[in-house]
Amino acid sequence: MTATTDIEPEVSAAEETADEVASDEPNTRRRWPLIRRVLLGALIVALLGGSGFLGWQAWQQHRVEVASRDGQAAAVRYAQVLTSIDSNNVDQNFADVLNGATGEFKDMYSQSSAQLRQLLLDNKATAHGVVIDSAVKSATPDKVVVLMFVDQTVANKAAPDPRIDRSRVKMTMDKVDGAWRASKVELP
């Protein structure tokens, strides 16, 4: 054997290894753009999903803030209707109270209004309520609980000089057919 013959098998083995490496390089090069596209697509989907979720949360928070503001304003107006009465306009006062009520509170007020009406007429009672301060205790898009301080000036035939009654009122407002109505009124 000559020296050339001994070297040839080594050279052909090296060439085969070089060919294998060279043939793997294009596959590796082809895979990276595909992997990049997949990763970029996944990143875009994740960003869109995250943005959508954050947008949904912001919308929900906005709905609660609007409900809180509108429910509180309706509760303040209704508290003034509820705490103001004139024995000369009892029927209109009762109608206004019932128009702003719903659920449990409306049922309770309807049941007791006949006795209350006669008592107010017999005593020639008048009252005027003013909400001094109010705050939202809790809120969802369809229900708001409002705490209020109410001053009510009261007079009747037994005590014609008006006196002020101070009350704390906890009112639950429910959104019914697009309007805020009192479903529960408590004097804690």
C-alpha positions as CSV (number, residue, x, y, z in Angstrom):
1,M,0.0,0.0,0.0
2,T,1.1,3.4,-0.8
3,A,0.7,6.4,1.2
4,T,-1.9,7.8,-1.1
5,T,-4.1,4.8,-0.7
6,D,-4.0,5.1,3.1
7,I,-5.0,8.7,3.0
8,E,-7.9,8.2,0.6
9,P,-10.2,6.5,3.0
10,E,-9.7,9.2,5.5
11,V,-10.4,11.9,2.9
12,S,-13.6,10.1,1.7
13,A,-14.8,9.7,5.4
14,A,-14.2,13.4,5.9
15,E,-16.0,14.3,2.7
16,E,-19.0,12.2,3.8
17,T,-19.1,14.0,7.2
18,A,-18.8,17.3,5.5
19,D,-21.6,16.4,3.1
20,E,-23.9,15.4,6.0
21,V,-23.2,18.7,7.9
22,A,-23.7,20.6,4.7
23,S,-27.0,18.8,4.0
24,D,-28.2,19.5,7.6
25,E,-27.4,23.3,7.3
26,P,-30.2,24.1,4.8
27,N,-32.8,22.2,6.9
28,T,-31.7,24.2,10.0
29,R,-31.7,27.4,8.0
30,R,-35.2,26.6,6.8
31,R,-36.5,25.8,10.3
32,W,-35.6,29.2,11.8
33,P,-37.9,31.3,9.7
34,L,-40.7,28.9,10.4
35,I,-40.0,28.9,14.1
36,R,-39.8,32.7,14.1
37,R,-43.2,33.0,12.3
38,V,-44.8,30.6,14.7
39,L,-43.4,32.5,17.7
40,L,-44.4,35.8,16.2
41,G,-47.9,34.5,15.6
42,A,-48.2,33.2,19.1
43,L,-46.9,36.5,20.5
44,I,-49.5,38.5,18.5
45,V,-52.3,36.2,19.6
46,A,-51.2,36.6,23.2
47,L,-51.0,40.4,22.9
48,L,-54.4,40.6,21.3
49,G,-55.9,38.3,24.0
50,G,-54.3,40.3,26.8
51,S,-55.4,43.6,25.2
52,G,-59.0,42.2,24.8
53,F,-59.1,41.1,28.4
54,L,-57.8,44.4,29.7
55,G,-60.3,46.2,27.5
56,W,-63.1,44.0,28.9
57,Q,-62.0,44.8,32.4
58,A,-61.9,48.5,31.7
59,W,-65.4,48.3,30.2
60,Q,-66.7,46.5,33.3
61,Q,-65.1,49.0,35.6
62,H,-66.6,51.8,33.6
63,R,-70.1,50.2,33.8
64,V,-69.8,50.0,37.6
65,E,-68.6,53.6,37.9
66,V,-71.6,54.8,35.7
67,A,-74.0,52.6,37.8
68,S,-72.5,54.0,41.0
69,R,-72.9,57.6,39.9
70,D,-76.4,57.1,38.4
71,G,-77.7,54.9,41.3
72,Q,-76.4,57.3,43.9
73,A,-78.1,60.3,42.2
74,A,-81.4,58.3,41.9
75,A,-81.2,57.3,45.6
76,V,-80.7,60.9,46.7
77,R,-83.7,62.1,44.6
78,Y,-85.8,59.2,45.9
79,A,-84.9,59.7,49.5
80,Q,-86.1,63.3,49.2
81,V,-89.4,62.0,47.7
82,L,-89.7,59.3,50.4
83,T,-89.1,61.7,53.3
84,S,-91.2,64.6,52.0
85,I,-95.0,64.5,52.5
86,D,-97.8,67.0,52.5
87,S,-101.2,66.0,54.0
88,N,-102.9,68.1,51.2
89,N,-101.2,66.0,48.5
90,V,-101.0,62.6,50.2
91,D,-102.2,60.6,47.1
92,Q,-99.7,62.2,44.8
93,N,-96.9,61.7,47.4
94,F,-97.8,58.0,47.7
95,A,-97.9,57.6,43.9
96,D,-94.4,59.2,43.6
97,V,-93.1,56.9,46.3
98,L,-94.5,53.8,44.6
99,N,-93.2,54.9,41.2
100,G,-89.7,54.9,42.5
101,A,-90.0,51.5,44.3
102,T,-89.6,47.9,43.4
103,G,-89.6,44.4,44.9
104,E,-89.7,43.9,48.6
105,F,-89.9,47.6,49.5
106,K,-92.7,48.4,47.0
107,D,-94.7,45.5,48.4
108,M,-94.2,46.6,52.0
109,Y,-95.0,50.2,51.3
110,S,-98.1,49.3,49.3
111,Q,-99.4,47.2,52.2
112,S,-98.9,49.9,54.9
113,S,-99.9,52.9,52.8
114,A,-103.6,52.8,53.7
115,Q,-103.0,53.1,57.4
116,L,-100.2,55.6,56.9
117,R,-102.4,57.7,54.7
118,Q,-105.2,58.0,57.3
119,L,-102.7,58.8,60.0
120,L,-101.1,61.6,57.9
121,L,-104.5,63.1,57.1
122,D,-105.8,62.9,60.7
123,N,-102.7,64.7,62.0
124,K,-102.3,67.2,59.2
125,A,-98.7,66.1,58.9
126,T,-96.1,67.7,56.7
127,A,-92.5,66.7,56.2
128,H,-89.6,67.9,54.0
129,G,-86.5,65.7,53.6
130,V,-83.1,66.9,52.5
131,V,-80.2,64.6,51.9
132,I,-77.2,66.1,53.7
133,D,-74.6,63.6,52.4
134,S,-74.4,60.3,50.6
135,A,-71.9,57.7,49.6
136,V,-71.9,54.5,47.7
137,K,-71.3,51.4,49.8
138,S,-71.2,48.9,47.0
139,A,-72.1,48.8,43.3
140,T,-72.5,46.4,40.4
141,P,-73.9,47.4,37.0
142,D,-77.4,46.6,38.1
143,K,-77.4,47.2,41.9
144,V,-76.1,50.0,44.1
145,V,-76.2,50.3,47.9
146,V,-76.2,54.0,49.0
147,L,-75.7,55.3,52.6
148,M,-77.3,58.7,53.3
149,F,-77.7,61.3,56.1
150,V,-81.1,62.8,55.8
151,D,-82.5,65.8,57.7
152,Q,-86.3,65.8,57.8
153,T,-88.3,68.9,58.9
154,V,-91.6,67.6,60.4
155,A,-94.7,69.4,61.6
156,N,-98.2,68.3,62.4
157,K,-101.3,69.7,64.2
158,A,-100.1,68.5,67.6
159,A,-96.6,70.1,67.1
160,P,-97.1,72.9,64.5
161,D,-93.5,74.3,65.1
162,P,-91.3,72.3,62.7
163,R,-88.6,70.1,64.3
164,I,-85.7,68.4,62.5
165,D,-85.3,64.6,62.6
166,R,-81.9,63.4,61.5
167,S,-81.8,59.9,60.0
168,R,-79.3,57.5,58.5
169,V,-80.7,55.7,55.5
170,K,-79.3,52.7,53.7
171,M,-81.0,52.3,50.3
172,T,-80.6,49.5,47.8
173,M,-81.2,50.6,44.3
174,D,-81.9,48.1,41.5
175,K,-81.9,48.9,37.8
176,V,-85.3,47.8,36.5
177,D,-86.2,48.4,32.8
178,G,-83.4,51.0,32.5
179,A,-84.5,53.0,35.6
180,W,-83.1,53.0,39.1
181,R,-85.7,52.0,41.8
182,A,-85.5,51.4,45.5
183,S,-85.8,47.7,46.4
184,K,-84.8,48.0,50.1
185,V,-84.8,50.9,52.5
186,E,-83.3,50.6,56.0
187,L,-82.8,52.9,58.9
188,P,-79.7,51.4,60.5
